[in-house]
């Protein structure tokens, strides 16, 4: 980013050619992290120059964008990104989701047809009491709009994923192979692994209340495609034996396992790279 901003359009054709190469243009990061870990967009003056003068010249090389949600519209509308497949979005909130993750989104085509890797990092200051009721549908909105997603990660969303009472077609995806998400209960974890995500090879899940009642009978067939599984939760010994172990037994071709499980006054940390 600094190279592009400093050296592009400085009346030197050779420099222009060099800085437009893939090394400098494949991945563009438009966010800044403060010493307190707050994430901000780059300065308006720099952003304006990128949108007006720089991005239209390098758009054909851009494959990955790292954006702050408030500046997303300016950047995505600056030019056509024919090779863009990866998007990491910071400071996401319910207003961003309801405005841009719908069929009326100005980015519908690029979201629907191009994006395969999506990481949403929520604003850590989000107040649960002020959230839009539609926030609970963020996951549904996303999977419905981003039809070609292969990797989906949600970080810091105060609205935990809960799908145990939804139809099995709600979270159906034939493309998704990596999912990183926080869920309400163990039943939600079982629901995600009931066959609706058949291509899932990597599943990283944090379960908030693993001792929830299992009121629904889910498909418990083997998960032959699962290669990496990471589970974080609080779990009584009895629940570990009756829920976690049977789940692991379904992953017969697992290659890597990471467990971070709290049992009363004991913490189980397990990481195995070769199962």
URSUL-V50259 format. One record per backbone hydrogen bond with DSSP energy under -1.0 kcal/mol. CO is the residue of the C=O (numbers start at 0). NH is the residue of the N-H. If there is no record, write none. Layout:
co=CO nh=NH
co=CO nh=NH
This chain:
co=0 nh=4
co=1 nh=5
co=2 nh=6
co=3 nh=7
co=11 nh=15
co=12 nh=16
co=13 nh=17
co=14 nh=18
co=17 nh=20
co=20 nh=23
co=21 nh=25
co=25 nh=62
co=25 nh=63
co=27 nh=65
co=29 nh=41
co=31 nh=39
co=33 nh=36
co=37 nh=33
co=39 nh=31
co=42 nh=46
co=43 nh=47
co=44 nh=48
co=45 nh=49
co=46 nh=50
co=47 nh=51
co=48 nh=52
co=48 nh=53
co=49 nh=54
co=53 nh=56
co=54 nh=58
co=57 nh=60
co=62 nh=84
co=62 nh=85
co=63 nh=27
co=64 nh=87
co=65 nh=29
co=66 nh=89
co=67 nh=70
co=70 nh=74
co=71 nh=75
co=72 nh=76
co=80 nh=83
co=84 nh=115
co=84 nh=116
co=85 nh=64
co=86 nh=118
co=87 nh=66
co=88 nh=120
co=89 nh=68
co=91 nh=122
co=92 nh=96
co=93 nh=97
co=94 nh=98
co=95 nh=99
co=96 nh=100
co=101 nh=104
co=104 nh=107
co=106 nh=110
co=107 nh=111
co=108 nh=112
co=109 nh=113
co=109 nh=114
co=115 nh=149
co=115 nh=150
co=116 nh=86
co=117 nh=152
co=118 nh=88
co=119 nh=154
co=120 nh=91
co=122 nh=125
co=126 nh=129
co=131 nh=134
co=132 nh=135
co=133 nh=136
co=134 nh=137
co=136 nh=140
co=137 nh=141
co=138 nh=142
co=139 nh=143
co=140 nh=144
co=141 nh=145
co=144 nh=146
co=145 nh=148
co=149 nh=176
co=149 nh=177
co=150 nh=117
co=151 nh=179
co=152 nh=119
co=154 nh=121
co=157 nh=159
co=160 nh=183
co=162 nh=165
co=166 nh=169
co=168 nh=171
co=176 nh=200
co=176 nh=201
co=177 nh=151
co=178 nh=203
co=179 nh=153
co=180 nh=205
co=181 nh=160
co=182 nh=207
co=183 nh=208
co=184 nh=188
co=185 nh=189
co=186 nh=190
co=187 nh=191
co=188 nh=192
co=190 nh=193
co=195 nh=172
co=196 nh=199
co=200 nh=226
co=200 nh=227
co=201 nh=178
co=202 nh=229
co=203 nh=180
co=204 nh=231
co=205 nh=182
co=208 nh=211
co=212 nh=214
co=222 nh=225
co=226 nh=254
co=226 nh=255
co=227 nh=202
co=228 nh=257
co=229 nh=204
co=230 nh=259
co=231 nh=206
co=232 nh=261
co=235 nh=239
co=236 nh=240
co=237 nh=241
co=238 nh=242
co=238 nh=243
co=239 nh=244
co=242 nh=246
co=243 nh=247
co=244 nh=248
co=246 nh=249
co=247 nh=250
co=249 nh=222
co=249 nh=251
co=250 nh=253
co=255 nh=228
co=256 nh=271
co=257 nh=230
co=258 nh=269
co=259 nh=232
co=260 nh=267
co=261 nh=234
co=262 nh=265
co=265 nh=262
co=267 nh=260
co=269 nh=258
co=271 nh=256
